[in-house]
Amino acid sequence: MLGVVAQLVGYDRAKVKCSDEKIRVCRIPGRMKKKVWVRDGDIVIVAPWDFQADTRGDIVYRYQREEVRRLKAEGYDVPS
């Protein structure tokens, strides 16, 4: 599901406002921390956990500016 990074909480965590209007504390995996910088306001894909699905998740992908423009042009409801 799509989401917007609302706040970086700590070492590898971020609060993300998801497209279902829930705020989840999401983990940034190690493979992303080393290659991708996640900042406030970035559009990301969130994978909710199997348990605590309403409050926890993992950030799977961060969209770049051009990709966000393309999503909006195709008619996706991109949270802001």
C-alpha positions as CSV (number, residue, x, y, z in Angstrom):
1,M,0.0,0.0,0.0
2,L,1.1,3.6,-0.6
3,G,2.1,5.9,2.2
4,V,3.9,9.1,3.0
5,V,6.7,9.3,5.5
6,A,5.4,11.6,8.2
7,Q,8.3,11.4,10.7
8,L,11.7,9.6,11.1
9,V,11.5,8.2,14.6
10,G,14.9,6.7,15.1
11,Y,17.6,4.5,13.9
12,D,15.7,2.4,11.3
13,R,12.1,3.4,12.0
14,A,9.6,5.9,10.5
15,K,6.0,6.9,11.0
16,V,4.1,6.5,7.7
17,K,0.6,7.7,6.9
18,C,-0.8,5.0,4.7
19,S,-3.5,5.2,2.1
20,D,-6.0,3.6,4.4
21,E,-5.6,6.7,6.7
22,K,-3.7,4.7,9.4
23,I,-0.4,5.8,10.8
24,R,2.1,2.9,11.1
25,V,5.5,2.6,12.6
26,C,7.5,1.1,9.8
27,R,10.9,-0.5,9.8
28,I,13.5,0.4,7.1
29,P,15.2,-2.8,6.2
30,G,19.0,-3.0,6.2
31,R,19.2,-3.5,2.4
32,M,17.5,-0.2,1.9
33,K,19.3,1.8,4.6
34,K,22.6,1.3,2.8
35,K,21.4,2.3,-0.7
36,V,18.3,4.6,-0.3
37,W,17.9,7.7,1.8
38,V,14.3,7.9,3.2
39,R,13.2,11.4,4.2
40,D,10.1,13.1,5.5
41,G,7.5,13.5,2.7
42,D,8.7,10.6,0.6
43,I,6.2,8.4,-1.1
44,V,6.8,4.7,-0.1
45,I,5.3,1.3,-0.5
46,V,4.4,-0.3,2.9
47,A,4.0,-4.0,3.6
48,P,1.9,-4.4,6.8
49,W,3.0,-7.1,9.2
50,D,0.9,-10.2,9.6
51,F,0.4,-9.4,13.3
52,Q,-0.2,-5.8,14.4
53,A,-1.1,-5.0,10.9
54,D,-2.8,-1.8,11.9
55,T,0.2,-0.3,13.7
56,R,3.4,-1.9,12.2
57,G,4.9,-2.5,8.7
58,D,8.0,-2.6,6.6
59,I,9.0,0.0,4.0
60,V,9.5,-2.0,0.8
61,Y,10.3,0.8,-1.8
62,R,10.7,4.5,-2.0
63,Y,9.5,6.3,-5.1
64,Q,11.6,8.9,-6.9
65,R,10.1,12.3,-8.0
66,E,9.6,11.2,-11.6
67,E,7.9,8.0,-10.6
68,V,5.5,10.0,-8.3
69,R,4.6,12.2,-11.3
70,R,4.0,9.2,-13.4
71,L,1.7,7.6,-10.8
72,K,-0.3,10.9,-10.6
73,A,-0.6,11.0,-14.4
74,E,-1.9,7.5,-14.5
75,G,-4.6,8.4,-12.0
76,Y,-3.4,6.8,-8.8
77,D,-4.5,8.4,-5.6
78,V,-1.1,9.4,-4.2
79,P,-1.3,10.5,-0.6
80,S,0.3,13.9,0.1
